[in-house]
């Protein structure tokens, strides 16, 4: 289910990026930067979920 939602989100950014490029005159690099950051954060969330990374809880000595 998560794969489908992530795929839908990426598809919407591609379509919206093309529309923003033509209507607003944004450069293609700005759209690609946003899509790359979104993909990075989606993958980082997957890593944190799979490996159960916990912050602020050090091991007892």
C-alpha distance matrix in Angstrom:
0.0 3.8 5.4 5.3 6.4 8.7 10.0 10.7 12.5 14.4 15.4 16.7 18.7 20.2 21.3 22.5 24.3 26.2 27.2 28.3 30.2 32.1 32.7 33.3 34.6 32.4 32.7 30.0 30.1 29.0 25.9 25.1 25.8 23.3 20.5 21.5 21.5 18.0 16.8 18.9 17.6 13.9 15.2 17.5 14.9 13.2 16.8 17.7 14.9 15.6 19.4 19.8 22.3 24.6 27.0 30.4 30.9 33.4 34.8 38.0 41.1
3.8 0.0 3.8 5.4 5.1 6.0 8.4 9.8 10.5 12.2 14.1 15.3 16.6 18.4 20.0 20.8 22.2 24.5 25.7 26.3 28.2 30.4 31.0 31.2 32.4 29.9 30.1 27.5 27.2 26.0 23.2 22.2 22.6 20.1 17.5 18.3 18.0 14.6 13.4 15.3 13.8 10.2 11.6 13.8 11.3 9.8 13.6 14.5 12.1 13.3 16.9 17.3 19.4 21.7 24.0 27.5 28.2 30.6 32.3 35.6 38.6
5.4 3.8 0.0 3.8 5.5 5.1 6.0 8.5 9.8 10.5 12.1 14.1 15.4 16.5 18.3 19.7 20.8 22.7 24.3 25.3 26.7 28.9 29.9 30.3 31.2 28.7 28.6 25.6 25.5 24.8 21.7 20.5 21.3 19.2 16.1 16.8 17.2 14.0 12.1 14.5 14.0 10.2 11.0 14.1 12.5 10.5 14.0 15.9 13.9 14.4 17.9 19.1 20.9 23.7 25.9 29.6 30.3 32.5 34.1 37.5 40.3
5.3 5.4 3.8 0.0 3.8 5.5 5.1 6.1 8.6 9.9 10.4 12.2 14.3 15.3 16.4 18.0 19.7 21.3 22.5 23.9 25.6 27.3 28.2 29.0 30.1 28.0 28.2 25.4 25.8 24.9 21.6 20.8 22.1 19.7 16.7 18.1 18.7 15.2 13.9 16.8 16.2 12.5 14.1 17.1 15.4 13.9 17.5 19.1 17.1 17.9 21.5 22.3 24.2 26.8 28.8 32.4 33.3 35.6 37.3 40.7 43.6
6.4 5.1 5.5 3.8 0.0 3.8 5.4 5.0 6.1 8.7 9.8 10.5 12.5 14.4 15.4 16.2 18.0 20.1 21.0 22.0 24.0 25.9 26.4 26.9 28.3 26.1 26.7 24.2 24.4 23.1 19.9 19.6 20.4 17.6 15.0 16.8 16.8 13.0 12.6 15.4 14.1 10.8 13.3 15.8 13.7 13.2 17.0 18.0 16.2 17.7 21.1 21.4 23.0 25.2 26.9 30.4 31.5 34.1 36.1 39.4 42.4
8.7 6.0 5.1 5.5 3.8 0.0 3.8 5.4 5.0 6.2 8.6 9.9 10.7 12.5 14.4 15.2 16.2 18.6 20.0 20.6 22.2 24.6 25.4 25.5 26.5 24.0 24.2 21.5 21.4 20.3 17.2 16.4 17.1 14.6 11.8 13.2 13.3 9.8 8.8 11.8 11.0 7.6 10.0 12.8 11.4 11.0 14.6 16.0 14.9 16.3 19.4 20.1 21.3 23.7 25.2 28.8 30.2 32.5 34.6 38.0 40.8
10.0 8.4 6.0 5.1 5.4 3.8 0.0 3.8 5.4 5.1 6.1 8.6 9.9 10.6 12.4 14.0 15.1 16.8 18.5 19.7 21.0 23.0 24.2 24.8 25.6 23.4 23.3 20.4 20.8 20.2 16.8 15.9 17.4 15.3 12.0 13.6 14.8 11.5 10.1 13.6 13.7 10.5 12.3 15.6 14.8 13.9 17.2 19.2 18.1 19.0 22.2 23.3 24.5 27.1 28.7 32.3 33.7 35.8 37.8 41.3 44.0
10.7 9.8 8.5 6.1 5.0 5.4 3.8 0.0 3.8 5.5 5.1 6.1 8.7 9.9 10.6 12.0 13.9 15.5 16.5 17.9 19.8 21.4 22.2 23.0 24.3 22.4 23.0 20.4 21.2 20.2 16.6 16.6 18.1 15.5 12.7 15.2 16.0 12.5 12.2 15.8 15.3 12.5 15.0 17.9 16.7 16.4 19.9 21.4 20.2 21.6 24.8 25.4 26.6 28.9 30.3 33.8 35.3 37.7 39.9 43.3 46.1
12.5 10.5 9.8 8.6 6.1 5.0 5.4 3.8 0.0 3.8 5.4 5.1 6.4 8.8 10.0 10.4 12.0 14.4 15.3 15.9 18.0 20.1 20.6 20.8 22.2 20.0 20.6 18.3 18.8 17.3 14.0 14.2 15.2 12.2 9.9 12.5 12.8 9.2 9.8 13.2 12.4 10.3 13.3 15.7 14.7 15.2 18.6 19.7 19.0 20.8 23.7 24.1 24.8 26.9 27.9 31.3 33.1 35.6 38.0 41.4 44.2
14.4 12.2 10.5 9.9 8.7 6.2 5.1 5.5 3.8 0.0 3.8 5.4 5.1 6.3 8.8 9.8 10.3 12.5 14.3 14.9 16.2 18.6 19.7 20.0 20.7 18.3 18.4 15.6 16.0 15.1 11.7 11.2 12.8 10.5 7.4 9.9 11.2 8.2 7.9 11.7 12.0 10.1 12.4 15.3 15.1 15.4 18.4 20.0 19.9 21.2 23.9 24.9 25.3 27.7 28.6 32.1 34.0 36.1 38.5 42.0 44.6
15.4 14.1 12.1 10.4 9.8 8.6 6.1 5.1 5.4 3.8 0.0 3.8 5.4 5.1 6.3 8.5 9.7 10.9 12.5 14.1 15.4 17.1 18.3 19.3 20.1 18.3 18.6 15.8 17.1 16.4 12.7 12.7 15.0 12.9 10.0 12.9 14.5 11.8 11.5 15.4 15.8 13.8 16.0 19.0 18.7 18.8 21.8 23.6 23.1 24.4 27.3 28.2 28.9 31.3 32.3 35.8 37.6 39.8 42.1 45.7 48.3
16.7 15.3 14.1 12.2 10.5 9.9 8.6 6.1 5.1 5.4 3.8 0.0 3.8 5.4 5.2 5.8 8.2 9.9 10.5 11.8 13.9 15.5 16.0 16.9 18.3 16.7 17.7 15.5 17.0 15.6 12.0 13.0 14.9 12.2 10.2 13.7 14.6 11.8 12.7 16.3 16.2 14.6 17.5 20.0 19.4 20.0 23.2 24.4 24.0 25.8 28.6 29.1 29.6 31.7 32.3 35.7 37.7 40.1 42.7 46.1 48.8
18.7 16.6 15.4 14.3 12.5 10.7 9.9 8.7 6.4 5.1 5.4 3.8 0.0 3.8 5.5 5.0 5.6 8.4 9.6 9.9 11.6 14.0 14.8 14.9 15.9 13.8 14.5 12.3 13.4 11.9 8.3 9.4 11.2 8.5 6.8 10.5 11.5 9.2 10.6 14.0 14.2 13.4 16.1 18.4 18.4 19.4 22.2 23.5 23.7 25.5 27.9 28.5 28.5 30.5 30.9 34.2 36.4 38.7 41.3 44.8 47.4
20.2 18.4 16.5 15.3 14.4 12.5 10.6 9.9 8.8 6.3 5.1 5.4 3.8 0.0 3.8 5.5 5.0 6.3 8.7 9.9 10.5 12.6 14.2 14.9 15.3 13.4 13.5 10.8 12.5 12.0 8.2 8.8 11.7 10.1 7.8 11.1 13.2 11.5 12.0 15.5 16.5 15.6 17.7 20.3 20.8 21.3 23.9 25.7 25.9 27.2 29.7 30.7 30.8 33.1 33.6 37.0 39.2 41.2 43.7 47.3 49.7
21.3 20.0 18.3 16.4 15.4 14.4 12.4 10.6 10.0 8.8 6.3 5.2 5.5 3.8 0.0 3.8 5.4 5.3 6.4 8.7 10.0 11.0 12.3 13.8 14.7 13.7 14.6 12.5 14.9 14.1 10.5 12.0 14.8 12.9 11.2 14.8 16.5 14.5 15.4 18.9 19.5 18.5 20.9 23.5 23.5 24.1 27.0 28.5 28.5 30.0 32.7 33.4 33.7 35.8 36.3 39.6 41.8 44.0 46.7 50.1 52.7
22.5 20.8 19.7 18.0 16.2 15.2 14.0 12.0 10.4 9.8 8.5 5.8 5.0 5.5 3.8 0.0 3.8 5.4 5.0 6.0 8.5 10.0 10.3 11.1 12.6 11.5 13.1 11.8 14.0 12.3 9.0 11.5 13.6 11.3 10.7 14.4 15.4 13.7 15.4 18.6 18.8 18.3 21.1 23.2 23.1 24.3 27.1 28.2 28.4 30.3 32.8 33.2 33.1 35.0 35.1 38.2 40.7 43.0 45.8 49.2 51.8
24.3 22.2 20.8 19.7 18.0 16.2 15.1 13.9 12.0 10.3 9.7 8.2 5.6 5.0 5.4 3.8 0.0 3.8 5.4 5.0 6.0 8.7 9.9 10.0 10.5 8.7 9.7 8.0 10.3 8.9 5.6 8.2 10.6 9.1 8.8 12.3 13.7 12.8 14.4 17.3 18.1 18.1 20.5 22.5 23.1 24.3 26.7 28.0 28.6 30.4 32.6 33.2 32.9 34.8 34.8 37.9 40.4 42.5 45.3 48.8 51.2
26.2 24.5 22.7 21.3 20.1 18.6 16.8 15.5 14.4 12.5 10.9 9.9 8.4 6.3 5.3 5.4 3.8 0.0 3.8 5.5 5.0 6.3 8.6 9.9 9.9 9.3 10.0 8.3 11.5 11.2 8.2 10.4 13.4 12.5 11.8 15.1 17.0 16.2 17.3 20.3 21.4 21.2 23.4 25.7 26.3 27.2 29.6 31.2 31.7 33.3 35.5 36.4 36.2 38.3 38.3 41.5 44.0 46.0 48.8 52.3 54.6
27.2 25.7 24.3 22.5 21.0 20.0 18.5 16.5 15.3 14.3 12.5 10.5 9.6 8.7 6.4 5.0 5.4 3.8 0.0 3.8 5.4 5.3 5.9 7.9 9.2 9.5 11.5 11.0 14.1 12.9 10.4 13.3 15.7 14.2 14.1 17.6 19.0 17.9 19.6 22.6 23.1 22.9 25.5 27.6 27.8 29.0 31.6 32.9 33.2 35.1 37.4 38.0 37.8 39.6 39.6 42.6 45.2 47.4 50.3 53.7 56.2
28.3 26.3 25.3 23.9 22.0 20.6 19.7 17.9 15.9 14.9 14.1 11.8 9.9 9.9 8.7 6.0 5.0 5.5 3.8 0.0 3.8 5.5 5.2 5.2 6.8 6.3 9.0 9.3 12.0 10.2 8.4 11.9 13.6 12.2 13.1 16.4 17.3 16.7 18.9 21.4 21.9 22.3 24.9 26.6 27.0 28.6 31.0 31.9 32.7 34.7 36.8 37.1 36.6 38.2 37.8 40.7 43.5 45.6 48.7 52.0 54.4
30.2 28.2 26.7 25.6 24.0 22.2 21.0 19.8 18.0 16.2 15.4 13.9 11.6 10.5 10.0 8.5 6.0 5.0 5.4 3.8 0.0 3.8 5.8 5.7 4.9 4.7 6.3 6.7 10.0 9.2 7.9 10.9 13.1 12.8 13.5 16.4 17.8 17.9 19.6 22.0 23.0 23.6 25.8 27.5 28.4 29.9 32.0 33.3 34.2 36.0 37.9 38.6 37.9 39.8 39.3 42.3 45.1 47.0 49.9 53.4 55.6
32.1 30.4 28.9 27.3 25.9 24.6 23.0 21.4 20.1 18.6 17.1 15.5 14.0 12.6 11.0 10.0 8.7 6.3 5.3 5.5 3.8 0.0 3.8 5.9 5.5 7.5 9.3 9.9 13.5 13.0 11.6 14.5 16.9 16.4 16.9 19.9 21.4 21.2 22.8 25.5 26.4 26.7 29.0 30.9 31.6 32.9 35.2 36.5 37.3 39.0 41.1 41.8 41.3 43.1 42.8 45.8 48.5 50.5 53.5 56.9 59.1
32.7 31.0 29.9 28.2 26.4 25.4 24.2 22.2 20.6 19.7 18.3 16.0 14.8 14.2 12.3 10.3 9.9 8.6 5.9 5.2 5.8 3.8 0.0 3.8 5.8 8.2 11.1 12.4 15.5 14.2 13.0 16.4 18.3 17.2 18.2 21.4 22.4 21.9 24.1 26.6 27.1 27.5 30.1 31.8 32.2 33.8 36.2 37.2 37.8 39.9 42.0 42.3 41.8 43.3 42.9 45.6 48.5 50.7 53.8 57.1 59.4
33.3 31.2 30.3 29.0 26.9 25.5 24.8 23.0 20.8 20.0 19.3 16.9 14.9 14.9 13.8 11.1 10.0 9.9 7.9 5.2 5.7 5.9 3.8 0.0 3.8 5.6 9.2 11.3 13.8 11.9 11.6 15.2 16.4 15.5 17.2 20.1 20.7 20.7 23.2 25.3 25.7 26.6 29.2 30.5 31.0 33.0 35.1 35.9 36.9 39.1 40.9 41.1 40.2 41.6 40.9 43.5 46.5 48.6 51.8 55.0 57.3
34.6 32.4 31.2 30.1 28.3 26.5 25.6 24.3 22.2 20.7 20.1 18.3 15.9 15.3 14.7 12.6 10.5 9.9 9.2 6.8 4.9 5.5 5.8 3.8 0.0 3.8 6.4 9.0 11.6 10.7 11.0 14.1 15.5 15.5 17.1 19.6 20.6 21.2 23.3 25.2 26.1 27.2 29.4 30.8 31.8 33.6 35.4 36.5 37.7 39.6 41.3 41.8 40.8 42.4 41.6 44.3 47.3 49.1 52.3 55.6 57.7
32.4 29.9 28.7 28.0 26.1 24.0 23.4 22.4 20.0 18.3 18.3 16.7 13.8 13.4 13.7 11.5 8.7 9.3 9.5 6.3 4.7 7.5 8.2 5.6 3.8 0.0 3.8 6.5 8.4 6.9 7.7 10.8 11.8 11.9 13.9 16.1 17.0 17.8 20.0 21.6 22.6 23.9 26.0 27.2 28.4 30.3 32.0 33.0 34.4 36.3 37.9 38.4 37.3 38.8 38.0 40.7 43.7 45.5 48.6 51.9 54.0
32.7 30.1 28.6 28.2 26.7 24.2 23.3 23.0 20.6 18.4 18.6 17.7 14.5 13.5 14.6 13.1 9.7 10.0 11.5 9.0 6.3 9.3 11.1 9.2 6.4 3.8 0.0 3.8 5.4 5.6 7.1 9.1 10.3 11.6 13.2 14.7 16.2 17.5 19.2 20.6 22.2 23.6 25.2 26.5 28.1 29.8 31.1 32.5 34.1 35.7 37.1 37.9 36.7 38.5 37.7 40.5 43.5 44.9 48.0 51.4 53.2
30.0 27.5 25.6 25.4 24.2 21.5 20.4 20.4 18.3 15.6 15.8 15.5 12.3 10.8 12.5 11.8 8.0 8.3 11.0 9.3 6.7 9.9 12.4 11.3 9.0 6.5 3.8 0.0 3.8 5.4 5.3 6.3 8.6 10.1 10.7 12.2 14.4 15.5 16.6 18.3 20.2 21.2 22.6 24.3 26.0 27.3 28.7 30.4 31.8 33.2 34.7 35.8 34.8 36.9 36.5 39.5 42.2 43.6 46.5 50.0 51.9
30.1 27.2 25.5 25.8 24.4 21.4 20.8 21.2 18.8 16.0 17.1 17.0 13.4 12.5 14.9 14.0 10.3 11.5 14.1 12.0 10.0 13.5 15.5 13.8 11.6 8.4 5.4 3.8 0.0 3.8 5.4 5.0 6.0 8.6 9.8 10.2 12.1 14.1 15.1 16.1 18.3 19.8 20.8 22.1 24.2 25.7 26.7 28.3 30.1 31.4 32.6 33.7 32.4 34.5 33.8 36.8 39.5 40.8 43.6 47.1 48.8
29.0 26.0 24.8 24.9 23.1 20.3 20.2 20.2 17.3 15.1 16.4 15.6 11.9 12.0 14.1 12.3 8.9 11.2 12.9 10.2 9.2 13.0 14.2 11.9 10.7 6.9 5.6 5.4 3.8 0.0 3.8 5.5 5.1 6.4 8.7 9.9 10.7 12.5 14.4 15.4 16.8 18.6 20.2 21.1 22.8 24.7 25.9 27.1 28.9 30.6 31.8 32.5 31.2 32.9 32.1 34.9 37.8 39.3 42.3 45.8 47.6
25.9 23.2 21.7 21.6 19.9 17.2 16.8 16.6 14.0 11.7 12.7 12.0 8.3 8.2 10.5 9.0 5.6 8.2 10.4 8.4 7.9 11.6 13.0 11.6 11.0 7.7 7.1 5.3 5.4 3.8 0.0 3.8 5.4 5.2 6.3 8.6 10.0 10.7 12.4 14.3 15.6 16.7 18.5 20.0 21.4 22.9 24.6 25.9 27.3 29.0 30.6 31.4 30.4 32.4 32.0 35.0 37.7 39.4 42.3 45.8 47.9
25.1 22.2 20.5 20.8 19.6 16.4 15.9 16.6 14.2 11.2 12.7 13.0 9.4 8.8 12.0 11.5 8.2 10.4 13.3 11.9 10.9 14.5 16.4 15.2 14.1 10.8 9.1 6.3 5.0 5.5 3.8 0.0 3.8 5.4 5.0 6.0 8.5 9.8 10.4 12.1 14.2 15.2 16.4 18.1 19.9 21.1 22.4 24.2 25.7 27.0 28.5 29.6 28.7 31.0 30.7 33.9 36.4 37.9 40.6 44.2 46.1
25.8 22.6 21.3 22.1 20.4 17.1 17.4 18.1 15.2 12.8 15.0 14.9 11.2 11.7 14.8 13.6 10.6 13.4 15.7 13.6 13.1 16.9 18.3 16.4 15.5 11.8 10.3 8.6 6.0 5.1 5.4 3.8 0.0 3.8 5.5 5.1 6.2 8.6 9.9 10.5 12.4 14.3 15.4 16.4 18.4 20.1 21.1 22.4 24.3 25.8 26.9 27.9 26.6 28.6 28.0 31.0 33.7 35.0 37.9 41.4 43.3
23.3 20.1 19.2 19.7 17.6 14.6 15.3 15.5 12.2 10.5 12.9 12.2 8.5 10.1 12.9 11.3 9.1 12.5 14.2 12.2 12.8 16.4 17.2 15.5 15.5 11.9 11.6 10.1 8.6 6.4 5.2 5.4 3.8 0.0 3.8 5.5 5.2 6.2 8.7 9.9 10.7 12.3 14.3 15.3 16.6 18.6 20.1 21.1 22.6 24.5 25.9 26.5 25.4 27.2 26.7 29.8 32.5 34.2 37.2 40.6 42.8
20.5 17.5 16.1 16.7 15.0 11.8 12.0 12.7 9.9 7.4 10.0 10.2 6.8 7.8 11.2 10.7 8.8 11.8 14.1 13.1 13.5 16.9 18.2 17.2 17.1 13.9 13.2 10.7 9.8 8.7 6.3 5.0 5.5 3.8 0.0 3.8 5.5 5.1 6.1 8.6 10.0 10.5 12.3 14.1 15.4 16.7 18.5 20.0 21.2 22.7 24.5 25.4 24.8 27.0 27.0 30.3 32.7 34.4 37.1 40.7 42.9
21.5 18.3 16.8 18.1 16.8 13.2 13.6 15.2 12.5 9.9 12.9 13.7 10.5 11.1 14.8 14.4 12.3 15.1 17.6 16.4 16.4 19.9 21.4 20.1 19.6 16.1 14.7 12.2 10.2 9.9 8.6 6.0 5.1 5.5 3.8 0.0 3.8 5.4 5.1 6.1 8.7 9.9 10.6 12.1 14.2 15.4 16.5 18.3 20.0 21.2 22.5 23.7 22.8 25.2 25.2 28.5 30.8 32.2 34.8 38.4 40.4
21.5 18.0 17.2 18.7 16.8 13.3 14.8 16.0 12.8 11.2 14.5 14.6 11.5 13.2 16.5 15.4 13.7 17.0 19.0 17.3 17.8 21.4 22.4 20.7 20.6 17.0 16.2 14.4 12.1 10.7 10.0 8.5 6.2 5.2 5.5 3.8 0.0 3.8 5.5 5.0 6.2 8.6 9.9 10.4 12.3 14.3 15.3 16.3 18.3 20.0 21.1 21.8 20.6 22.6 22.2 25.4 27.9 29.5 32.3 35.8 37.9
18.0 14.6 14.0 15.2 13.0 9.8 11.5 12.5 9.2 8.2 11.8 11.8 9.2 11.5 14.5 13.7 12.8 16.2 17.9 16.7 17.9 21.2 21.9 20.7 21.2 17.8 17.5 15.5 14.1 12.5 10.7 9.8 8.6 6.2 5.1 5.4 3.8 0.0 3.8 5.4 5.3 6.2 8.7 9.9 10.7 12.5 14.4 15.4 16.6 18.6 20.2 20.8 20.1 22.2 22.3 25.6 27.9 29.8 32.6 36.1 38.5
16.8 13.4 12.1 13.9 12.6 8.8 10.1 12.2 9.8 7.9 11.5 12.7 10.6 12.0 15.4 15.4 14.4 17.3 19.6 18.9 19.6 22.8 24.1 23.2 23.3 20.0 19.2 16.6 15.1 14.4 12.4 10.4 9.9 8.7 6.1 5.1 5.5 3.8 0.0 3.8 5.5 5.1 6.2 8.5 9.9 10.7 12.5 14.3 15.4 16.7 18.5 19.7 19.3 21.9 22.5 26.0 28.0 29.6 32.0 35.7 37.9
18.9 15.3 14.5 16.8 15.4 11.8 13.6 15.8 13.2 11.7 15.4 16.3 14.0 15.5 18.9 18.6 17.3 20.3 22.6 21.4 22.0 25.5 26.6 25.3 25.2 21.6 20.6 18.3 16.1 15.4 14.3 12.1 10.5 9.9 8.6 6.1 5.0 5.4 3.8 0.0 3.8 5.5 5.2 6.1 8.6 9.9 10.6 12.2 14.2 15.4 16.5 17.7 16.7 19.3 19.6 23.1 25.1 26.5 29.0 32.6 34.7
17.6 13.8 14.0 16.2 14.1 11.0 13.7 15.3 12.4 12.0 15.8 16.2 14.2 16.5 19.5 18.8 18.1 21.4 23.1 21.9 23.0 26.4 27.1 25.7 26.1 22.6 22.2 20.2 18.3 16.8 15.6 14.2 12.4 10.7 10.0 8.7 6.2 5.3 5.5 3.8 0.0 3.8 5.4 4.9 6.1 8.6 9.8 10.4 12.1 14.2 15.4 15.8 14.9 17.0 17.3 20.7 22.9 24.7 27.4 30.9 33.3
13.9 10.2 10.2 12.5 10.8 7.6 10.5 12.5 10.3 10.1 13.8 14.6 13.4 15.6 18.5 18.3 18.1 21.2 22.9 22.3 23.6 26.7 27.5 26.6 27.2 23.9 23.6 21.2 19.8 18.6 16.7 15.2 14.3 12.3 10.5 9.9 8.6 6.2 5.1 5.5 3.8 0.0 3.8 5.5 5.2 6.4 8.9 10.1 10.7 12.5 14.5 15.2 15.3 17.8 18.7 22.4 24.0 26.0 28.4 31.9 34.5
15.2 11.6 11.0 14.1 13.3 10.0 12.3 15.0 13.3 12.4 16.0 17.5 16.1 17.7 20.9 21.1 20.5 23.4 25.5 24.9 25.8 29.0 30.1 29.2 29.4 26.0 25.2 22.6 20.8 20.2 18.5 16.4 15.4 14.3 12.3 10.6 9.9 8.7 6.2 5.2 5.4 3.8 0.0 3.8 5.4 5.0 6.3 8.7 9.8 10.6 12.3 13.9 13.8 16.9 18.1 21.9 23.2 24.8 26.8 30.5 32.8
17.5 13.8 14.1 17.1 15.8 12.8 15.6 17.9 15.7 15.3 19.0 20.0 18.4 20.3 23.5 23.2 22.5 25.7 27.6 26.6 27.5 30.9 31.8 30.5 30.8 27.2 26.5 24.3 22.1 21.1 20.0 18.1 16.4 15.3 14.1 12.1 10.4 9.9 8.5 6.1 4.9 5.5 3.8 0.0 3.8 5.3 5.1 6.2 8.5 9.9 10.7 11.6 10.8 13.6 14.5 18.2 19.8 21.3 23.6 27.2 29.5
14.9 11.3 12.5 15.4 13.7 11.4 14.8 16.7 14.7 15.1 18.7 19.4 18.4 20.8 23.5 23.1 23.1 26.3 27.8 27.0 28.4 31.6 32.2 31.0 31.8 28.4 28.1 26.0 24.2 22.8 21.4 19.9 18.4 16.6 15.4 14.2 12.3 10.7 9.9 8.6 6.1 5.2 5.4 3.8 0.0 3.8 5.4 5.1 6.1 8.6 10.1 10.2 10.2 12.6 14.0 17.7 19.1 21.2 23.4 26.9 29.6
13.2 9.8 10.5 13.9 13.2 11.0 13.9 16.4 15.2 15.4 18.8 20.0 19.4 21.3 24.1 24.3 24.3 27.2 29.0 28.6 29.9 32.9 33.8 33.0 33.6 30.3 29.8 27.3 25.7 24.7 22.9 21.1 20.1 18.6 16.7 15.4 14.3 12.5 10.7 9.9 8.6 6.4 5.0 5.3 3.8 0.0 3.8 5.5 5.1 6.1 8.6 9.7 10.8 13.8 15.9 19.7 20.4 22.3 24.0 27.6 30.2
16.8 13.6 14.0 17.5 17.0 14.6 17.2 19.9 18.6 18.4 21.8 23.2 22.2 23.9 27.0 27.1 26.7 29.6 31.6 31.0 32.0 35.2 36.2 35.1 35.4 32.0 31.1 28.7 26.7 25.9 24.6 22.4 21.1 20.1 18.5 16.5 15.3 14.4 12.5 10.6 9.8 8.9 6.3 5.1 5.4 3.8 0.0 3.8 5.4 5.2 6.0 8.0 8.3 11.8 13.9 17.7 18.3 19.6 21.2 24.8 27.2
17.7 14.5 15.9 19.1 18.0 16.0 19.2 21.4 19.7 20.0 23.6 24.4 23.5 25.7 28.5 28.2 28.0 31.2 32.9 31.9 33.3 36.5 37.2 35.9 36.5 33.0 32.5 30.4 28.3 27.1 25.9 24.2 22.4 21.1 20.0 18.3 16.3 15.4 14.3 12.2 10.4 10.1 8.7 6.2 5.1 5.5 3.8 0.0 3.8 5.7 5.5 5.5 5.4 8.4 10.6 14.3 15.0 16.8 18.7 22.2 24.9
14.9 12.1 13.9 17.1 16.2 14.9 18.1 20.2 19.0 19.9 23.1 24.0 23.7 25.9 28.5 28.4 28.6 31.7 33.2 32.7 34.2 37.3 37.8 36.9 37.7 34.4 34.1 31.8 30.1 28.9 27.3 25.7 24.3 22.6 21.2 20.0 18.3 16.6 15.4 14.2 12.1 10.7 9.8 8.5 6.1 5.1 5.4 3.8 0.0 3.8 5.7 5.3 7.4 10.0 12.8 16.4 16.6 18.7 20.2 23.6 26.5
15.6 13.3 14.4 17.9 17.7 16.3 19.0 21.6 20.8 21.2 24.4 25.8 25.5 27.2 30.0 30.3 30.4 33.3 35.1 34.7 36.0 39.0 39.9 39.1 39.6 36.3 35.7 33.2 31.4 30.6 29.0 27.0 25.8 24.5 22.7 21.2 20.0 18.6 16.7 15.4 14.2 12.5 10.6 9.9 8.6 6.1 5.2 5.7 3.8 0.0 3.8 5.7 8.3 11.6 14.7 18.2 17.8 19.4 20.3 23.7 26.3
19.4 16.9 17.9 21.5 21.1 19.4 22.2 24.8 23.7 23.9 27.3 28.6 27.9 29.7 32.7 32.8 32.6 35.5 37.4 36.8 37.9 41.1 42.0 40.9 41.3 37.9 37.1 34.7 32.6 31.8 30.6 28.5 26.9 25.9 24.5 22.5 21.1 20.2 18.5 16.5 15.4 14.5 12.3 10.7 10.1 8.6 6.0 5.5 5.7 3.8 0.0 3.8 5.6 9.1 12.2 15.6 14.9 16.0 16.8 20.3 22.8
19.8 17.3 19.1 22.3 21.4 20.1 23.3 25.4 24.1 24.9 28.2 29.1 28.5 30.7 33.4 33.2 33.2 36.4 38.0 37.1 38.6 41.8 42.3 41.1 41.8 38.4 37.9 35.8 33.7 32.5 31.4 29.6 27.9 26.5 25.4 23.7 21.8 20.8 19.7 17.7 15.8 15.2 13.9 11.6 10.2 9.7 8.0 5.5 5.3 5.7 3.8 0.0 3.8 6.2 9.7 12.9 12.2 14.0 15.1 18.5 21.3
22.3 19.4 20.9 24.2 23.0 21.3 24.5 26.6 24.8 25.3 28.9 29.6 28.5 30.8 33.7 33.1 32.9 36.2 37.8 36.6 37.9 41.3 41.8 40.2 40.8 37.3 36.7 34.8 32.4 31.2 30.4 28.7 26.6 25.4 24.8 22.8 20.6 20.1 19.3 16.7 14.9 15.3 13.8 10.8 10.2 10.8 8.3 5.4 7.4 8.3 5.6 3.8 0.0 3.8 6.6 10.1 10.0 11.6 13.3 16.9 19.6
24.6 21.7 23.7 26.8 25.2 23.7 27.1 28.9 26.9 27.7 31.3 31.7 30.5 33.1 35.8 35.0 34.8 38.3 39.6 38.2 39.8 43.1 43.3 41.6 42.4 38.8 38.5 36.9 34.5 32.9 32.4 31.0 28.6 27.2 27.0 25.2 22.6 22.2 21.9 19.3 17.0 17.8 16.9 13.6 12.6 13.8 11.8 8.4 10.0 11.6 9.1 6.2 3.8 0.0 3.8 6.7 6.6 9.0 11.2 14.5 17.5
27.0 24.0 25.9 28.8 26.9 25.2 28.7 30.3 27.9 28.6 32.3 32.3 30.9 33.6 36.3 35.1 34.8 38.3 39.6 37.8 39.3 42.8 42.9 40.9 41.6 38.0 37.7 36.5 33.8 32.1 32.0 30.7 28.0 26.7 27.0 25.2 22.2 22.3 22.5 19.6 17.3 18.7 18.1 14.5 14.0 15.9 13.9 10.6 12.8 14.7 12.2 9.7 6.6 3.8 0.0 3.8 5.7 8.0 11.3 14.3 17.0
30.4 27.5 29.6 32.4 30.4 28.8 32.3 33.8 31.3 32.1 35.8 35.7 34.2 37.0 39.6 38.2 37.9 41.5 42.6 40.7 42.3 45.8 45.6 43.5 44.3 40.7 40.5 39.5 36.8 34.9 35.0 33.9 31.0 29.8 30.3 28.5 25.4 25.6 26.0 23.1 20.7 22.4 21.9 18.2 17.7 19.7 17.7 14.3 16.4 18.2 15.6 12.9 10.1 6.7 3.8 0.0 3.8 6.2 9.8 12.1 14.9
30.9 28.2 30.3 33.3 31.5 30.2 33.7 35.3 33.1 34.0 37.6 37.7 36.4 39.2 41.8 40.7 40.4 44.0 45.2 43.5 45.1 48.5 48.5 46.5 47.3 43.7 43.5 42.2 39.5 37.8 37.7 36.4 33.7 32.5 32.7 30.8 27.9 27.9 28.0 25.1 22.9 24.0 23.2 19.8 19.1 20.4 18.3 15.0 16.6 17.8 14.9 12.2 10.0 6.6 5.7 3.8 0.0 3.8 6.7 9.0 12.2
33.4 30.6 32.5 35.6 34.1 32.5 35.8 37.7 35.6 36.1 39.8 40.1 38.7 41.2 44.0 43.0 42.5 46.0 47.4 45.6 47.0 50.5 50.7 48.6 49.1 45.5 44.9 43.6 40.8 39.3 39.4 37.9 35.0 34.2 34.4 32.2 29.5 29.8 29.6 26.5 24.7 26.0 24.8 21.3 21.2 22.3 19.6 16.8 18.7 19.4 16.0 14.0 11.6 9.0 8.0 6.2 3.8 0.0 3.8 6.5 9.0
34.8 32.3 34.1 37.3 36.1 34.6 37.8 39.9 38.0 38.5 42.1 42.7 41.3 43.7 46.7 45.8 45.3 48.8 50.3 48.7 49.9 53.5 53.8 51.8 52.3 48.6 48.0 46.5 43.6 42.3 42.3 40.6 37.9 37.2 37.1 34.8 32.3 32.6 32.0 29.0 27.4 28.4 26.8 23.6 23.4 24.0 21.2 18.7 20.2 20.3 16.8 15.1 13.3 11.2 11.3 9.8 6.7 3.8 0.0 3.8 6.3
38.0 35.6 37.5 40.7 39.4 38.0 41.3 43.3 41.4 42.0 45.7 46.1 44.8 47.3 50.1 49.2 48.8 52.3 53.7 52.0 53.4 56.9 57.1 55.0 55.6 51.9 51.4 50.0 47.1 45.8 45.8 44.2 41.4 40.6 40.7 38.4 35.8 36.1 35.7 32.6 30.9 31.9 30.5 27.2 26.9 27.6 24.8 22.2 23.6 23.7 20.3 18.5 16.9 14.5 14.3 12.1 9.0 6.5 3.8 0.0 3.8
41.1 38.6 40.3 43.6 42.4 40.8 44.0 46.1 44.2 44.6 48.3 48.8 47.4 49.7 52.7 51.8 51.2 54.6 56.2 54.4 55.6 59.1 59.4 57.3 57.7 54.0 53.2 51.9 48.8 47.6 47.9 46.1 43.3 42.8 42.9 40.4 37.9 38.5 37.9 34.7 33.3 34.5 32.8 29.5 29.6 30.2 27.2 24.9 26.5 26.3 22.8 21.3 19.6 17.5 17.0 14.9 12.2 9.0 6.3 3.8 0.0
